[in-house]
Amino acid sequence: MNGIVKILVVEDDNEINKLLCEIIASSGYVPQPAYSGTEALLYLANKREWSMVLLDLMLPGLSGEEILEQLGPDRQLPVIIISAKGEQQSKVAVLRMGADDYITKPFDIEEVSARIDIHLGRYRRVVEPDPVRQLTYKDIVLNIDTKMVSVNGFDVILTAREFAVLELLMSYPKKVYTKKNLFEAVWGDNYLGDDNTITVHMSNLRKKLAQANPEAEYIETIWGMGYRLKG
């Protein structure tokens, strides 16, 4: 739900509809009133236009239950019922039909506002999964979440230390890392001058990258200083 969040308010009572629209607008969302089930279905012809529906049950034309049924189980927008029907049986019935929440009239303004925010957040996480976190440099693609690396279109298997070294270099491609920088960042310990540990891991990393693309050079040694990605 990037951009404008539009919420359809289906309520035949003018005063209640107006109040719900004011609650929605005060939260920074865009309300659209509808006063009957038939009018609501016209708006809902394009489901992608809407981020949420606030739905009364007792409506002229089509009932709230009929609208909920026509929306279907595969919809990707939350539906909150706001109804004067306070019986437990009524609540359970529409929740089983697929409603996401049920608020009984008369309602508390702050509670309605909070529930709108909560359900919008939940659907946003489902509909818009977290973006893939990855770093790229030349033809290297490093996926931070899956710990996978590809070079020149080929998967490259790295050890945990090799991956950490490459991730650090790719995070700041112009930065020169001393052996002390690399050891303390990757190994998480004080550097005691053990050059061999860094040298061996860097050599193995370079070999694996070169096997995937022999024509490219990715890591350069800055003599007397350390390592960085080759521009």
Stockholm file with secondary structure:
# STOCKHOLM 1.0

chainA/1-231         MNGIVKILVVEDDNEINKLLCEIIASSGYVPQPAYSGTEALLYLANKREWSMVLLDLMLPGLSGEEILEQLGPDRQLPVIIISAKGEQQSKVAVLRMGADDYITKPFDIEEVSARIDIHLGRYRRVVEPDPVRQLTYKDIVLNIDTKMVSVNGFDVILTAREFAVLELLMSYPKKVYTKKNLFEAVWGDNYLGDDNTITVHMSNLRKKLAQANPEAEYIETIWGMGYRLKG
#=GR chainA/1-231 SS CCSCCEEEEECSCHHHHHHHHHHHHHTTCEEEEECSHHHHHHHTTSGGGCSEEEECSSCSSSCHHHHHHHHCTTCCSCEEEEESCCCHHHHHHHHHHTCSEEEESSCCHHHHHHHHHHHHHHHHHHHSCCCCCEEEETTEEEETTTTEEEETTEEECCCHHHHHHHHHHHHSTTCCBCHHHHHHHHTCSCCCSCHHHHHHHHHHHHHHHHHHCTTCCCEEEETTTEEEECC
#=GC SS_cons         CCSCCEEEEECSCHHHHHHHHHHHHHTTCEEEEECSHHHHHHHTTSGGGCSEEEECSSCSSSCHHHHHHHHCTTCCSCEEEEESCCCHHHHHHHHHHTCSEEEESSCCHHHHHHHHHHHHHHHHHHHSCCCCCEEEETTEEEETTTTEEEETTEEECCCHHHHHHHHHHHHSTTCCBCHHHHHHHHTCSCCCSCHHHHHHHHHHHHHHHHHHCTTCCCEEEETTTEEEECC
//
